[in-house]
């Protein structure tokens, strides 16, 4: 049994190794180098821990290790890396991909105006009565007949084919040699439209599709889906002597035909004098205007005859510290920073203090053994915590706080003949509103952790205090509260950090509003740093700015990290636990 | 090891090949009809068309995340003002010229064009208009003064139970008719496209438009808390006499049994017609789609046809983008009214800079409606903000 178990474990390890190796290979092939390396390091560590006796104790952390690498380390690395790039709207693809597109995508081709009459017929090798994907195309270009077999991929990226090519060979007689095989055209001599069959050693290709032949329309779907889309979509058929290229396009009349095309851009080399030496530099050149493609701020531009720059495609570029410098120097960012930072701090601190001051009394009451039906109360009190925050936030926003139809303004306040409160449009009340919601959502957490801590306080202490003549208040302030704090102190610090970044509540309730008049950025009175950054990076602009957002989130991490560190030191939380 | 990896890759490639299908992302209203059309396309071509429902507001963000990775839909159905951003990210494939293109309204094609290329196949135009409940309003108002009197009368008669006029006063899109009517504009239109440096949202006309909005509030017919959801549900419940909304909403009102009519938004001043934004809905192709040719075939040789367009109209009655389809549906008074409203309208800019305008203007409207800034102040500030961000 034990042996079987061991065998099973070895087998499992083998599988793990295989899958990780495969993943590494796959990722690196697809240019996800970092993630590939992450997997490689991970499997190396796992094997090391299993095989090396010294690594024995670490065996048990392997599952945690996997999660640590994939969910923590890699995202941190990725964030830091992104912070130094311009990744965002207009800069979505790596530079290699941008160049690849300009050179090989069908988008960057143009149809060469010509009087040539190009038509084609597709001949298919059947398997029984079923068409296969073994086919041959005959072209008629200005009454000359050309042949090409299934085109072959010439450029790949990972498993995607980026460009295929077929070489055209002219046919001048009934039988001819093509790719080392002897072919025969039936019937011959004939008009191009009358060719019915191509035969070669032991195989025959029957006429399958021609866009100008009504009788073959029945095969059009198969041709379009299985042949054209799969093998001809981005394919150049090249006539080797003239160098002319032909490609499949959907023509204005809706039919699929071949036209003469050219690529819009080509690679060229330019000699540049750099660092006292001549160097060859790769550049892109527009084939129509013969102008070189300009590269500026992570974007490729074409220059037209008026000298205007025309946006072609943007790419992800390393821009060094620019994002960080922008945080410090851009008045749009720094302007409202202090007031937002102040409110963020107040918001986080008040959230913790107020929800604790609601949660703790409940905990004290629930902790009293004289209270009957404690479980029921506890369950009821935990409900706000158990309901997903998204739902309660929406209920608060639309049901309770709505300025016209909300519970407060429509029923509660008129009851005391008070004026309605403008929950979303008055800066002060908007802040009160978000705090109210957050307290409602977090007090059960405070209550729960306090309850746990209260139960750990030895009863003897209270007995001794009672004997010494301490009253209820004194017992609370001298015994309960200090002992409670040593236990829940660290938790309070972490909930401070959590509130500091509690984007969800702010965004769902007020979305940061009401707006601060006179600000040039989308800033509101309830905006915390996180929501402000979100607006700057994802909403304010022409789209998203991941690079900038990453830079800011690193800054916020440092900020929260520092505050938490001070908090821990100040409250001595770690020392107490460590002792 | 490498051989094994290669083998697995081949296996995966075969799997992917076998999965030849077109994925379409569309919002709620078109899912049914597109599914039916997809079935027909499959019957003809043997290619699955998988129509996936994605909430309208999520289509663009989702597409922006998925498409660069070579994933996501082959075709998305969305608004023309996404084009600028999507093209800047290199995510859209131009649609080649086709024979029946001249059957489409020029404004629709123009809206989907960017840098001289067509990036979307328009199927519906839309513009907001005045929708009124015939139980309260027998004859729609022709001038703003009439509108205000009518709204006040209704409120006098029914108290807080029925609103005379309600529209989302803090949403730029719904306030545009008043601003543009008086002569405001977002970006100056020039022969070579929009000039994003020339912003007309704080000019005399724009301020007049905002002052009119302020007057609605001061006269007590618009309240600061009004938003789209409240407007929509009140009209559906028969508790609003007049609203400003678009053709997408009317089906729900008819279903709710409301006897409604559609009319032009009243002239903002004598001889100054209200000018709403004209939005265009259409189909766009993912440039990284593995089935580019088929996606183009689907749009050009199938969706763009008159009969298909007519069927889409029947399922989701918005103003058709094809002229000959409009001819077919001319007996529908709603369509005529909305078309007239769109006729007065101005296409929503599709340049990426438009992204700054929405937030800035919504905030400005908020300040005006809540009386925290005068119309002139709010407008000037909004323009400053847009300029600071577009520089």
HADDOCK unambig.tbl for C-alpha pairs under 7 A between the chains (distance, minus, plus):
assign (segid A and resid 22 and name CA) (segid B and resid 5 and name CA) 5.66 0.50 0.50
assign (segid A and resid 89 and name CA) (segid B and resid 89 and name CA) 5.89 0.50 0.50
assign (segid A and resid 90 and name CA) (segid B and resid 88 and name CA) 4.81 0.50 0.50
assign (segid A and resid 90 and name CA) (segid B and resid 89 and name CA) 4.38 0.50 0.50
assign (segid A and resid 91 and name CA) (segid B and resid 89 and name CA) 6.38 0.50 0.50
assign (segid A and resid 92 and name CA) (segid B and resid 68 and name CA) 6.78 0.50 0.50
assign (segid A and resid 92 and name CA) (segid B and resid 89 and name CA) 5.89 0.50 0.50
assign (segid A and resid 93 and name CA) (segid B and resid 68 and name CA) 7.00 0.50 0.50
assign (segid A and resid 221 and name CA) (segid B and resid 44 and name CA) 6.92 0.50 0.50
assign (segid A and resid 221 and name CA) (segid B and resid 45 and name CA) 4.64 0.50 0.50
assign (segid A and resid 225 and name CA) (segid B and resid 294 and name CA) 6.89 0.50 0.50
assign (segid A and resid 229 and name CA) (segid B and resid 291 and name CA) 6.27 0.50 0.50
assign (segid A and resid 229 and name CA) (segid B and resid 293 and name CA) 5.92 0.50 0.50
assign (segid A and resid 229 and name CA) (segid B and resid 294 and name CA) 6.68 0.50 0.50
assign (segid A and resid 233 and name CA) (segid B and resid 293 and name CA) 6.53 0.50 0.50
assign (segid A and resid 252 and name CA) (segid B and resid 97 and name CA) 5.56 0.50 0.50
assign (segid A and resid 252 and name CA) (segid B and resid 98 and name CA) 3.93 0.50 0.50
assign (segid A and resid 252 and name CA) (segid B and resid 99 and name CA) 5.13 0.50 0.50
assign (segid A and resid 253 and name CA) (segid B and resid 98 and name CA) 6.09 0.50 0.50
assign (segid A and resid 253 and name CA) (segid B and resid 99 and name CA) 5.31 0.50 0.50
assign (segid A and resid 254 and name CA) (segid B and resid 98 and name CA) 6.54 0.50 0.50
assign (segid A and resid 254 and name CA) (segid B and resid 301 and name CA) 6.16 0.50 0.50
assign (segid A and resid 313 and name CA) (segid B and resid 88 and name CA) 6.97 0.50 0.50
assign (segid A and resid 313 and name CA) (segid B and resid 90 and name CA) 6.23 0.50 0.50
assign (segid A and resid 314 and name CA) (segid B and resid 89 and name CA) 6.97 0.50 0.50
assign (segid A and resid 403 and name CA) (segid B and resid 225 and name CA) 5.63 0.50 0.50
assign (segid A and resid 404 and name CA) (segid B and resid 225 and name CA) 5.95 0.50 0.50
assign (segid A and resid 515 and name CA) (segid B and resid 363 and name CA) 5.88 0.50 0.50
assign (segid A and resid 518 and name CA) (segid B and resid 381 and name CA) 5.85 0.50 0.50
assign (segid A and resid 520 and name CA) (segid B and resid 384 and name CA) 6.58 0.50 0.50
assign (segid A and resid 520 and name CA) (segid B and resid 385 and name CA) 4.18 0.50 0.50
assign (segid A and resid 520 and name CA) (segid B and resid 388 and name CA) 6.60 0.50 0.50
assign (segid A and resid 521 and name CA) (segid B and resid 385 and name CA) 6.25 0.50 0.50
assign (segid A and resid 522 and name CA) (segid B and resid 360 and name CA) 6.85 0.50 0.50
assign (segid A and resid 540 and name CA) (segid B and resid 355 and name CA) 6.87 0.50 0.50
assign (segid A and resid 540 and name CA) (segid B and resid 356 and name CA) 5.52 0.50 0.50
assign (segid A and resid 541 and name CA) (segid B and resid 355 and name CA) 6.01 0.50 0.50
assign (segid A and resid 541 and name CA) (segid B and resid 356 and name CA) 5.57 0.50 0.50
assign (segid A and resid 541 and name CA) (segid B and resid 389 and name CA) 6.92 0.50 0.50
assign (segid A and resid 542 and name CA) (segid B and resid 85 and name CA) 7.00 0.50 0.50
assign (segid A and resid 542 and name CA) (segid B and resid 352 and name CA) 5.09 0.50 0.50
assign (segid A and resid 542 and name CA) (segid B and resid 353 and name CA) 5.58 0.50 0.50
assign (segid A and resid 542 and name CA) (segid B and resid 355 and name CA) 5.36 0.50 0.50
assign (segid A and resid 542 and name CA) (segid B and resid 356 and name CA) 6.80 0.50 0.50
assign (segid A and resid 543 and name CA) (segid B and resid 85 and name CA) 6.95 0.50 0.50
